[in-house]
Amino acid sequence: MQLNQVTIGTGQLPILLQFYQKLGFRLIVDSLPSYVRLQCPGGDATLSLEHETGVRPGGITLYFECPALDELVGQLQQAHIAFDHGPVDQPWLWREARLRDPDGNRLCLYHAGDNRINPPWRIKESS
């Protein structure tokens, strides 16, 4: 099984669409004003935005692995994307930067390499 897509419910779909396009996501399905689907930069996974009323903003956290994290963060900062914090090495062996979309959802741009799936403390599988 492989995760294919995440859908964010929002009361301000056009604003979120513009934000994610500014991050480099490419619009592949346009059913405005109710739904859009975007392809993640450099990958096959997709992110959907769906118009919903009564959604509690800021309720999710999305993680996007970025091999050239520092370079990407620099480019996004030049494009006036605000970050909660820039790239920082974390004790769990990831380098990550944090920001929020216009709904307040948390985004973590990170680089973990092999440590994402195989950290030194990974549980050993029994035979």
PyMOL CGO cylinders between C-alpha atoms (Angstrom):
from pymol import cmd
from pymol.cgo import CYLINDER

trace = [
    CYLINDER, 0.00, 0.00, 0.00, 1.30, 3.47, -0.81, 0.3, 1, 1, 1, 1, 1, 1,
    CYLINDER, 1.30, 3.47, -0.81, -0.06, 6.86, 0.19, 0.3, 1, 1, 1, 1, 1, 1,
    CYLINDER, -0.06, 6.86, 0.19, -1.22, 8.60, -2.96, 0.3, 1, 1, 1, 1, 1, 1,
    CYLINDER, -1.22, 8.60, -2.96, -3.00, 11.76, -1.94, 0.3, 1, 1, 1, 1, 1, 1,
    CYLINDER, -3.00, 11.76, -1.94, -3.98, 13.99, 0.95, 0.3, 1, 1, 1, 1, 1, 1,
    CYLINDER, -3.98, 13.99, 0.95, -7.05, 16.23, 0.81, 0.3, 1, 1, 1, 1, 1, 1,
    CYLINDER, -7.05, 16.23, 0.81, -7.35, 19.44, 2.82, 0.3, 1, 1, 1, 1, 1, 1,
    CYLINDER, -7.35, 19.44, 2.82, -10.82, 20.81, 3.50, 0.3, 1, 1, 1, 1, 1, 1,
    CYLINDER, -10.82, 20.81, 3.50, -10.91, 24.60, 3.45, 0.3, 1, 1, 1, 1, 1, 1,
    CYLINDER, -10.91, 24.60, 3.45, -13.31, 27.51, 3.45, 0.3, 1, 1, 1, 1, 1, 1,
    CYLINDER, -13.31, 27.51, 3.45, -10.87, 29.57, 1.37, 0.3, 1, 1, 1, 1, 1, 1,
    CYLINDER, -10.87, 29.57, 1.37, -9.93, 27.31, -1.53, 0.3, 1, 1, 1, 1, 1, 1,
    CYLINDER, -9.93, 27.31, -1.53, -8.67, 30.02, -3.96, 0.3, 1, 1, 1, 1, 1, 1,
    CYLINDER, -8.67, 30.02, -3.96, -6.27, 31.40, -1.33, 0.3, 1, 1, 1, 1, 1, 1,
    CYLINDER, -6.27, 31.40, -1.33, -4.87, 27.96, -0.48, 0.3, 1, 1, 1, 1, 1, 1,
    CYLINDER, -4.87, 27.96, -0.48, -4.56, 27.11, -4.17, 0.3, 1, 1, 1, 1, 1, 1,
    CYLINDER, -4.56, 27.11, -4.17, -2.49, 30.23, -4.77, 0.3, 1, 1, 1, 1, 1, 1,
    CYLINDER, -2.49, 30.23, -4.77, -0.27, 29.44, -1.75, 0.3, 1, 1, 1, 1, 1, 1,
    CYLINDER, -0.27, 29.44, -1.75, 0.49, 25.86, -2.79, 0.3, 1, 1, 1, 1, 1, 1,
    CYLINDER, 0.49, 25.86, -2.79, 1.16, 26.93, -6.37, 0.3, 1, 1, 1, 1, 1, 1,
    CYLINDER, 1.16, 26.93, -6.37, 3.65, 29.45, -5.01, 0.3, 1, 1, 1, 1, 1, 1,
    CYLINDER, 3.65, 29.45, -5.01, 5.36, 26.52, -3.24, 0.3, 1, 1, 1, 1, 1, 1,
    CYLINDER, 5.36, 26.52, -3.24, 5.74, 24.83, -6.64, 0.3, 1, 1, 1, 1, 1, 1,
    CYLINDER, 5.74, 24.83, -6.64, 2.74, 22.48, -6.72, 0.3, 1, 1, 1, 1, 1, 1,
    CYLINDER, 2.74, 22.48, -6.72, 1.29, 22.06, -10.24, 0.3, 1, 1, 1, 1, 1, 1,
    CYLINDER, 1.29, 22.06, -10.24, -2.48, 22.23, -10.80, 0.3, 1, 1, 1, 1, 1, 1,
    CYLINDER, -2.48, 22.23, -10.80, -3.66, 19.05, -12.56, 0.3, 1, 1, 1, 1, 1, 1,
    CYLINDER, -3.66, 19.05, -12.56, -7.43, 19.03, -11.83, 0.3, 1, 1, 1, 1, 1, 1,
    CYLINDER, -7.43, 19.03, -11.83, -9.46, 22.24, -11.77, 0.3, 1, 1, 1, 1, 1, 1,
    CYLINDER, -9.46, 22.24, -11.77, -13.04, 21.87, -10.56, 0.3, 1, 1, 1, 1, 1, 1,
    CYLINDER, -13.04, 21.87, -10.56, -13.26, 25.30, -8.94, 0.3, 1, 1, 1, 1, 1, 1,
    CYLINDER, -13.26, 25.30, -8.94, -15.01, 26.46, -6.86, 0.3, 1, 1, 1, 1, 1, 1,
    CYLINDER, -15.01, 26.46, -6.86, -15.35, 23.08, -5.13, 0.3, 1, 1, 1, 1, 1, 1,
    CYLINDER, -15.35, 23.08, -5.13, -12.15, 21.08, -5.72, 0.3, 1, 1, 1, 1, 1, 1,
    CYLINDER, -12.15, 21.08, -5.72, -8.62, 21.15, -7.14, 0.3, 1, 1, 1, 1, 1, 1,
    CYLINDER, -8.62, 21.15, -7.14, -5.81, 18.60, -7.25, 0.3, 1, 1, 1, 1, 1, 1,
    CYLINDER, -5.81, 18.60, -7.25, -2.13, 19.49, -7.40, 0.3, 1, 1, 1, 1, 1, 1,
    CYLINDER, -2.13, 19.49, -7.40, 0.93, 17.39, -8.16, 0.3, 1, 1, 1, 1, 1, 1,
    CYLINDER, 0.93, 17.39, -8.16, 3.75, 17.67, -5.64, 0.3, 1, 1, 1, 1, 1, 1,
    CYLINDER, 3.75, 17.67, -5.64, 6.94, 19.23, -7.01, 0.3, 1, 1, 1, 1, 1, 1,
    CYLINDER, 6.94, 19.23, -7.01, 9.37, 16.57, -8.21, 0.3, 1, 1, 1, 1, 1, 1,
    CYLINDER, 9.37, 16.57, -8.21, 7.07, 13.64, -7.45, 0.3, 1, 1, 1, 1, 1, 1,
    CYLINDER, 7.07, 13.64, -7.45, 3.92, 11.71, -8.29, 0.3, 1, 1, 1, 1, 1, 1,
    CYLINDER, 3.92, 11.71, -8.29, 2.00, 12.26, -5.04, 0.3, 1, 1, 1, 1, 1, 1,
    CYLINDER, 2.00, 12.26, -5.04, -0.90, 14.69, -5.14, 0.3, 1, 1, 1, 1, 1, 1,
    CYLINDER, -0.90, 14.69, -5.14, -2.50, 17.16, -2.77, 0.3, 1, 1, 1, 1, 1, 1,
    CYLINDER, -2.50, 17.16, -2.77, -6.18, 18.03, -3.10, 0.3, 1, 1, 1, 1, 1, 1,
    CYLINDER, -6.18, 18.03, -3.10, -8.00, 21.07, -1.79, 0.3, 1, 1, 1, 1, 1, 1,
    CYLINDER, -8.00, 21.07, -1.79, -11.74, 20.76, -1.29, 0.3, 1, 1, 1, 1, 1, 1,
    CYLINDER, -11.74, 20.76, -1.29, -14.18, 23.50, -0.38, 0.3, 1, 1, 1, 1, 1, 1,
    CYLINDER, -14.18, 23.50, -0.38, -15.90, 22.72, 2.91, 0.3, 1, 1, 1, 1, 1, 1,
    CYLINDER, -15.90, 22.72, 2.91, -17.83, 24.88, 5.32, 0.3, 1, 1, 1, 1, 1, 1,
    CYLINDER, -17.83, 24.88, 5.32, -17.30, 24.65, 9.06, 0.3, 1, 1, 1, 1, 1, 1,
    CYLINDER, -17.30, 24.65, 9.06, -13.73, 23.34, 8.77, 0.3, 1, 1, 1, 1, 1, 1,
    CYLINDER, -13.73, 23.34, 8.77, -11.48, 23.96, 11.75, 0.3, 1, 1, 1, 1, 1, 1,
    CYLINDER, -11.48, 23.96, 11.75, -8.40, 25.64, 10.23, 0.3, 1, 1, 1, 1, 1, 1,
    CYLINDER, -8.40, 25.64, 10.23, -4.93, 24.53, 11.24, 0.3, 1, 1, 1, 1, 1, 1,
    CYLINDER, -4.93, 24.53, 11.24, -5.87, 20.97, 12.10, 0.3, 1, 1, 1, 1, 1, 1,
    CYLINDER, -5.87, 20.97, 12.10, -3.25, 19.07, 10.10, 0.3, 1, 1, 1, 1, 1, 1,
    CYLINDER, -3.25, 19.07, 10.10, 0.50, 18.80, 9.59, 0.3, 1, 1, 1, 1, 1, 1,
    CYLINDER, 0.50, 18.80, 9.59, 1.94, 17.91, 6.18, 0.3, 1, 1, 1, 1, 1, 1,
    CYLINDER, 1.94, 17.91, 6.18, 5.51, 16.65, 5.70, 0.3, 1, 1, 1, 1, 1, 1,
    CYLINDER, 5.51, 16.65, 5.70, 7.33, 17.11, 2.39, 0.3, 1, 1, 1, 1, 1, 1,
    CYLINDER, 7.33, 17.11, 2.39, 10.81, 15.67, 1.89, 0.3, 1, 1, 1, 1, 1, 1,
    CYLINDER, 10.81, 15.67, 1.89, 13.09, 18.05, 0.00, 0.3, 1, 1, 1, 1, 1, 1,
    CYLINDER, 13.09, 18.05, 0.00, 16.58, 16.83, -0.96, 0.3, 1, 1, 1, 1, 1, 1,
    CYLINDER, 16.58, 16.83, -0.96, 17.87, 20.41, -1.44, 0.3, 1, 1, 1, 1, 1, 1,
    CYLINDER, 17.87, 20.41, -1.44, 16.10, 21.80, 1.64, 0.3, 1, 1, 1, 1, 1, 1,
    CYLINDER, 16.10, 21.80, 1.64, 18.26, 24.86, 2.33, 0.3, 1, 1, 1, 1, 1, 1,
    CYLINDER, 18.26, 24.86, 2.33, 18.19, 25.94, -1.31, 0.3, 1, 1, 1, 1, 1, 1,
    CYLINDER, 18.19, 25.94, -1.31, 14.40, 25.53, -1.53, 0.3, 1, 1, 1, 1, 1, 1,
    CYLINDER, 14.40, 25.53, -1.53, 13.80, 27.46, 1.70, 0.3, 1, 1, 1, 1, 1, 1,
    CYLINDER, 13.80, 27.46, 1.70, 15.98, 30.28, 0.39, 0.3, 1, 1, 1, 1, 1, 1,
    CYLINDER, 15.98, 30.28, 0.39, 13.99, 30.41, -2.86, 0.3, 1, 1, 1, 1, 1, 1,
    CYLINDER, 13.99, 30.41, -2.86, 10.67, 30.43, -1.01, 0.3, 1, 1, 1, 1, 1, 1,
    CYLINDER, 10.67, 30.43, -1.01, 11.83, 33.15, 1.37, 0.3, 1, 1, 1, 1, 1, 1,
    CYLINDER, 11.83, 33.15, 1.37, 12.80, 35.25, -1.66, 0.3, 1, 1, 1, 1, 1, 1,
    CYLINDER, 12.80, 35.25, -1.66, 9.25, 34.66, -2.94, 0.3, 1, 1, 1, 1, 1, 1,
    CYLINDER, 9.25, 34.66, -2.94, 7.99, 36.13, 0.39, 0.3, 1, 1, 1, 1, 1, 1,
    CYLINDER, 7.99, 36.13, 0.39, 6.88, 32.84, 1.94, 0.3, 1, 1, 1, 1, 1, 1,
    CYLINDER, 6.88, 32.84, 1.94, 7.11, 33.27, 5.74, 0.3, 1, 1, 1, 1, 1, 1,
    CYLINDER, 7.11, 33.27, 5.74, 8.59, 30.47, 7.86, 0.3, 1, 1, 1, 1, 1, 1,
    CYLINDER, 8.59, 30.47, 7.86, 8.07, 29.70, 11.55, 0.3, 1, 1, 1, 1, 1, 1,
    CYLINDER, 8.07, 29.70, 11.55, 11.74, 28.70, 11.45, 0.3, 1, 1, 1, 1, 1, 1,
    CYLINDER, 11.74, 28.70, 11.45, 14.32, 28.01, 8.78, 0.3, 1, 1, 1, 1, 1, 1,
    CYLINDER, 14.32, 28.01, 8.78, 16.31, 24.79, 8.35, 0.3, 1, 1, 1, 1, 1, 1,
    CYLINDER, 16.31, 24.79, 8.35, 17.43, 23.28, 11.67, 0.3, 1, 1, 1, 1, 1, 1,
    CYLINDER, 17.43, 23.28, 11.67, 19.12, 19.96, 12.41, 0.3, 1, 1, 1, 1, 1, 1,
    CYLINDER, 19.12, 19.96, 12.41, 16.86, 17.93, 14.72, 0.3, 1, 1, 1, 1, 1, 1,
    CYLINDER, 16.86, 17.93, 14.72, 17.79, 15.22, 17.26, 0.3, 1, 1, 1, 1, 1, 1,
    CYLINDER, 17.79, 15.22, 17.26, 15.73, 12.68, 15.24, 0.3, 1, 1, 1, 1, 1, 1,
    CYLINDER, 15.73, 12.68, 15.24, 18.34, 13.09, 12.44, 0.3, 1, 1, 1, 1, 1, 1,
    CYLINDER, 18.34, 13.09, 12.44, 16.24, 15.24, 10.11, 0.3, 1, 1, 1, 1, 1, 1,
    CYLINDER, 16.24, 15.24, 10.11, 16.95, 18.75, 8.93, 0.3, 1, 1, 1, 1, 1, 1,
    CYLINDER, 16.95, 18.75, 8.93, 13.67, 20.64, 8.77, 0.3, 1, 1, 1, 1, 1, 1,
    CYLINDER, 13.67, 20.64, 8.77, 12.01, 24.02, 8.29, 0.3, 1, 1, 1, 1, 1, 1,
    CYLINDER, 12.01, 24.02, 8.29, 8.47, 24.82, 9.43, 0.3, 1, 1, 1, 1, 1, 1,
    CYLINDER, 8.47, 24.82, 9.43, 5.79, 27.12, 8.00, 0.3, 1, 1, 1, 1, 1, 1,
    CYLINDER, 5.79, 27.12, 8.00, 2.00, 27.42, 7.84, 0.3, 1, 1, 1, 1, 1, 1,
    CYLINDER, 2.00, 27.42, 7.84, -0.43, 27.72, 4.97, 0.3, 1, 1, 1, 1, 1, 1,
    CYLINDER, -0.43, 27.72, 4.97, -3.08, 30.49, 4.97, 0.3, 1, 1, 1, 1, 1, 1,
    CYLINDER, -3.08, 30.49, 4.97, -5.49, 28.23, 6.93, 0.3, 1, 1, 1, 1, 1, 1,
    CYLINDER, -5.49, 28.23, 6.93, -2.85, 27.71, 9.63, 0.3, 1, 1, 1, 1, 1, 1,
    CYLINDER, -2.85, 27.71, 9.63, -2.08, 24.10, 8.67, 0.3, 1, 1, 1, 1, 1, 1,
    CYLINDER, -2.08, 24.10, 8.67, 1.47, 23.21, 9.61, 0.3, 1, 1, 1, 1, 1, 1,
    CYLINDER, 1.47, 23.21, 9.61, 3.98, 22.26, 6.91, 0.3, 1, 1, 1, 1, 1, 1,
    CYLINDER, 3.98, 22.26, 6.91, 7.32, 20.63, 7.57, 0.3, 1, 1, 1, 1, 1, 1,
    CYLINDER, 7.32, 20.63, 7.57, 9.82, 20.76, 4.73, 0.3, 1, 1, 1, 1, 1, 1,
    CYLINDER, 9.82, 20.76, 4.73, 12.57, 18.34, 5.65, 0.3, 1, 1, 1, 1, 1, 1,
    CYLINDER, 12.57, 18.34, 5.65, 15.45, 16.18, 4.50, 0.3, 1, 1, 1, 1, 1, 1,
    CYLINDER, 15.45, 16.18, 4.50, 15.93, 12.88, 6.29, 0.3, 1, 1, 1, 1, 1, 1,
    CYLINDER, 15.93, 12.88, 6.29, 17.39, 10.59, 3.65, 0.3, 1, 1, 1, 1, 1, 1,
    CYLINDER, 17.39, 10.59, 3.65, 17.56, 6.99, 4.85, 0.3, 1, 1, 1, 1, 1, 1,
    CYLINDER, 17.56, 6.99, 4.85, 16.76, 8.08, 8.43, 0.3, 1, 1, 1, 1, 1, 1,
    CYLINDER, 16.76, 8.08, 8.43, 13.09, 8.60, 7.52, 0.3, 1, 1, 1, 1, 1, 1,
    CYLINDER, 13.09, 8.60, 7.52, 12.47, 4.86, 7.14, 0.3, 1, 1, 1, 1, 1, 1,
    CYLINDER, 12.47, 4.86, 7.14, 15.57, 3.43, 8.79, 0.3, 1, 1, 1, 1, 1, 1,
    CYLINDER, 15.57, 3.43, 8.79, 16.54, 5.52, 11.82, 0.3, 1, 1, 1, 1, 1, 1,
    CYLINDER, 16.54, 5.52, 11.82, 19.11, 3.92, 14.15, 0.3, 1, 1, 1, 1, 1, 1,
    CYLINDER, 19.11, 3.92, 14.15, 16.30, 3.24, 16.69, 0.3, 1, 1, 1, 1, 1, 1,
    CYLINDER, 16.30, 3.24, 16.69, 14.01, 1.48, 14.20, 0.3, 1, 1, 1, 1, 1, 1,
    CYLINDER, 14.01, 1.48, 14.20, 12.22, -1.56, 15.67, 0.3, 1, 1, 1, 1, 1, 1,
    CYLINDER, 12.22, -1.56, 15.67, 13.84, -4.79, 14.50, 0.3, 1, 1, 1, 1, 1, 1,
    CYLINDER, 13.84, -4.79, 14.50, 11.44, -7.10, 12.70, 0.3, 1, 1, 1, 1, 1, 1,
    CYLINDER, 11.44, -7.10, 12.70, 11.10, -10.54, 14.20, 0.3, 1, 1, 1, 1, 1, 1,
    CYLINDER, 11.10, -10.54, 14.20, 11.32, -13.59, 11.99, 0.3, 1, 1, 1, 1, 1, 1,
]
cmd.load_cgo(trace, "trace")
